[in-house]
């Protein structure tokens, strides 16, 4: 089986050009609003409504922080994505999870909380990287 990309190279370069012409976000993506919410599972979350209230509170705090730092037109799409992704969280597996939301994507990552790592981090804090100046 043989593949040839020569015939499509012109259309591929046109697509690349189109993608670069479309500026939906500011040039520097590190300045876009982002939300990261980490929820460590606790047994009280098995009670109906508890997880939803915790999520609602965390979303409210995150929204308030974003509104202090970014204009309304940048915050609104991120908040809508957050609320939409929160609707789908059921957590029947009773795991800890993290929610990541930015203007172009959203993700939920489930994990098992490990208290050993929490204790380890208390005694071995992360050190910031030193910048190298020329």
N, C-alpha and C positions, 0 to 999 in steps of 0.2 A: 504494500500500500504506500502510495507516494502523495505528499501534500505539496501544493504549490501556492505560495503567497504572492507571487509576482503580479498576478492579475488584480489582486485586491490592494496592492500597495498604494495606488492612487486614491482609492476610496478611503483607505485607512488614514492617509495624511489629511484628507478633507475632514474626516471625523475628528482628528486631533485638533485641527484648526477650529472647528466648531466648538469643541469643548473649551478651548482656551479663550474664545471670543465671548463665552457666556460667563459673566461675573455675578453669580448669585450671592457670593460672600465676599467680605473684605479680603484684600490681598494677603494679609497676615492672619492665618487661621488661628494662631495662638491667642488672638484677641477676641475670638468668638465666645459667646456665653456657653458655658458647659455646666452640667450638674452631675455630681457623683454622690450617690446615697448608699451607705452601707448599713445593713440591718442584720444584727447578730440575733439568731433565733433564740427565743426564750420560751419556756413552757407556757407562759400566760398567753402567748400568741395562738394557742390552740382554741381559745375561747372566741366564739364568733364576734367579729367587730373590732377586736383588739388590734389585729394587724392593719386593718383599714384605717383606724384612728392614728396609729403610729405613722403610717405612710402619709396620711393627710397632713399631719403636723410637720413631718420632714419636708414635704413638698411646699408647704406654706413658708417655712424658714428659708428654703432654697430660693423660692420665688422672690421673697423680700430682699435677699442678698443680691440677686441678679438685677432687680429693679433699681438698686442703689448704684450699680456700676455700668449699666447698659441702657440704651434708649428702648422705648416700648416696642418698636418694630423689630428689634433683635431678640427681645425677651419672649414675646408672645408665641412664636413658633416652637421655641424650646419648651415652654411651659405646657403647650398643647400636646407635644410629644410625650412629655413626662406623664401628664394625666391619662393619656391614651394607653401608655405602657403599664401604668399602675392598675388599670381596669382588668388586665389579663393576669395579674399575680394572684394565684390561689395558694401556693406553697403547701400543698398536701403532703409533700415529702418532709416537711418540718426542717428545712435547712436554712442556713444563713444565706443572704444574697446581697448583691450589689447591683445598683441601677446606674447606668451611664447614659447620658443624653447630651447631644450637641445638635447644632442646626441641621446636620446632614445624616445623622444616624442615632440609633438607640440600641441598648443591649442590656440584658439581664444575665448575670452570672451567678449561679448557685454554688455554694461551697459549704464544707463542713468546718465549723469554727474549731480552732485548736487553741486551747488555753495555754498550752506549752509555748506557742509562738508569742502569745501576748506577754507572758512572763519573760520570755527571752528578750523581747524588744524593750522591756523596762530596764534590763540590765545591760543591754547592748544597743543603745540608741543609734539611729542612722546619723551618719556624719555627712554634712554637705560637701559637695565637690568644690575644690578650690579652683577658681578661674586662673588660667595661665595667661599672664600678661607678657607681651613681648617688649 
